[in-house]
C-alpha cells in the first residue's frame, strides 16, 4: 500500500510539472513540433544536411534510461563530428550524474528513471539552437526533477558557440543580461507572485553560471532559469526573452547572430516613403 501511495504522489507531481512546462515551452520563439521531431533541414545550402533522432537506452534492476538526442548528418565530416561529439558528451554527463545519484541512494522497490528529449528552438542558414529537456526521478526523492540545457551550433563554422561568441569582445554582456532578466522577473513576480526578491537577485547575478541555458531565435535571446535558481520547484523553470534591439550595440557583427543584427538595423532605417517629402 505504501508503495502504491508513493507512486501515485510521484505521478501526480509529474503530471503537474508536465502541465507547467508545456505552458513554459509555448513562450519560445519557434518550437519544431513535438520534442525530438526533426527531418530534412535547410542550412547554408538547402538540403545540405539533416538533423535526425538518436537515442541511448539502458534498463537495469534499479533504473531505466531513455535519452533521446539530435545528431547532425551531412554538413561536413568535421562539422558533423563536432556537433555529435559535443551533444553526446552533454547526454553522457547527464546519464553519469543520474547514475551517481541512484548509486548514492538506498535501493527501493520503486525504479528510478531518466528521460531526455529536445526541441529545435531556431534553425536558419547561420545556426541551430536546441533546448534539451532532462527529466529524472531517483527512487526515494520527494518529487521528479527537470533540468534544461541549451546547445547552440554555428553551421558556417561547424562549431558549438556560446555567449562570448555572440557579443563583442570585452562587452559587459553578463551585466546587461542580468539587468534585463532581473527587471523582468521582479515585475512578473509583482504582478503574480511566485518567488521572493532575494532569490531573484541571487539567481540573476552577472555570473557565467547563472546564464548557462541560453537559446537564440528570430524573436530574441531566451534566457532559461532552471528549477530553484530564481524560484521554488513548484514554480517551475522561468524564461526571460530579450529582443535584439535592446542589445544590438554590443552584439558581434561577425558572430552567429549577424543575420538578426542586420535585420534590426534595416528596420531602424527610415523609409523613403514615410513622412513628408523634402522640399
ABEGO torsion letter per residue (X at the ends): XAAAAAAAAAAAAAAAAAAAAAAAAAABABBBEBBGBBBBBBBABBGABBBBBBBBBBBBAABBBBBBBBBBBGABAAAAAAAAAAAAAAAAAAAAAAAAAAAABBBBABBBBBBBBBBBABBBAABBBBBBBBBBBBBGBABBBBBBBBBBBBAAAGBBBBAAAABBBGBBAAAAAAAAAAAAAAAAAAABBABBAAAAAAAABBBAAABABBBBBAAEBBBBBBBGAABBAAAEBBBBBBBAAAAAAABBAABAAAAAAAAAAAAABBBAABEBBBX
